[in-house]
Amino acid sequence: MSSFKIFEIAGAGLSAQSVRLNTVASNLANADSVSGDPSTVYKARHPVFQAVHAAVGSAATAAQQQSGATVRVAGIVESQAAPTVRNDPGNPLADADGNVYAPNVNVIEEMTDMISASRAYQNDVEVMSTARDLMLATLKLGD
């Protein structure tokens, strides 16, 4: 594997974690929104990551194929959990029964996911920084 492949792999991780952070931000921003119709209420979104293995050839061992794995966002799915029903007859969005519907966003889970994504992003940045430092040290060996 080329030394530059490290930057491609870590860069793909940065991109994936950035999408994850953006979906968490969207979920948190809409956590307190309400709707008068359960079909139009905001639904929590979550990215789906997929490992992308390098095309090394059919004769390559599993370890060789795994060494070239990177990540991509396969898609973003919406939660299928039912919205929370609140009785708020004074709300202008309330339906005929006085109910409003809140999104199925769990703020604690979203904050935990945000911390995890942030740390994974930091780890990818650290990998890139260390790889750069090692390459520069290697070039200095010839001096």
C-alpha positions, 0 to 999 in steps of 0.5 A: 500500500502506498504511503499516500493511501493513508491520506485517502483513508483518513480523508474519507473518515473526515468526510464521513464524520462531517456528514455524521456531525451535520445530521446530529446538528440537524436533529438537535436543531429540530428537537423542539419543533412541533407539527399539527400532523404526525405525517409532517413532523421532523424525523431524526436522520442518521447516516449509514456508513459503508466500508469500501475495499480496495480492488486488490484482485481475487488472489489477494488475501483477506488481510491485504484487501482489508488494508485498503479499506476506506469508508463512505456514506451509503445514505441517510435514513430517517427514523421510523419511531412514532412522534411524541404526542403532546396535548397543547390546545393553545398552540396554533399548530394543534389539531382538532383534538388539541394535540401537537406532534414532536419529533422522535429526537432523543437529545441525550443520544444525539449529544453522545453521537456528536461527541463520538463523531467529534472524537473520530474526526479528531482521530482522523486529523491526528492520523493525517498529522502523524503521517505527514510528520513521518513522511517529512522525517523520512525525507530528512534522512537523506540530508 
